[in-house]
Amino acid sequence: MKYFAFLLVAALVSTSAAADDDVFEALRENGHVLLLRHAIAPGFGDPAGFDVADCTTQRNLSENGRQQARAIGAQLRDEGLKDAVVYTSYWCRCRDTADEMALTEAKPHPGLNSFFQARDQRDEIVSDLRHLLGELANGPPAVLVTHQVNIRAITGQGVRSGEGVVVRPDETGSVHVIGSFPP
């Protein structure tokens, strides 16, 4: 019985390590994208009357969030992804996450903006995101720093702050989910 338990644990550890390798191996290949939720920004939603152009009116990264973003960047660089193309939402917590990761300079994109408090903009934002994913389908590896609602809309999966989903998009912006980040 002890031997069987040992084999089961060994198989689970081996499978987990293989899954980790698969996510990073895929992400290093052209045509793969990491949809990443911004790092830790305490609270829920944004304050009433926030202005996306004014960081002082938004929910922002905490010091833990900044440390988390730097750790994510270090992990991606360690995995050979220092030159990944980076896009970000216009929200300060996403831009700051991208800046703290210190990969390539992040390009803002409207398809990564939150529609959490603007449900009437959901379809337009998701369409913009699918268009961007379609453009990235055969391009270099990319990191898209966005919000939980955007990731769920595209993958059907929820993620916590600083987590993401690695996908392979096709030219239509539909995605095949490869795995979770961190693995």
C-alpha angles and dihedrals in degrees: 000000000000090000091052091050090050091051091048092052091045091051092049093049091046092049091048092051090048090050090051091051092047093055094050094039089054093045091055090057123087115261097036126116136193110215099203127188113222118265124265113316108166118232137037125280118330130300117270111274095018118165117218088211093055117064092193089068096050139077103262140191117283120221086263088054092052090050090047091052091049090050091050090051091049091050092050092048090048087054091054097259101118091119097048114136109252128207126178144189117254089246113110094232090058095043090048091049090053092046093049091049087062098207117128121328110286121238116212115234128185092220089069095054119114121256093183092114095026105055090163088068095051098100094047094047094046090048090052090049092049089050090053091047089051090053090050094048094103099018133100120293112291139196117209113195108204146129135292093251092056093049092048091048092055102035105019088234129117121220136188126233111298093016129108150167126251111221140175108220125202126217091273093056094251113135140217109211112230100179150296130296122250088034 
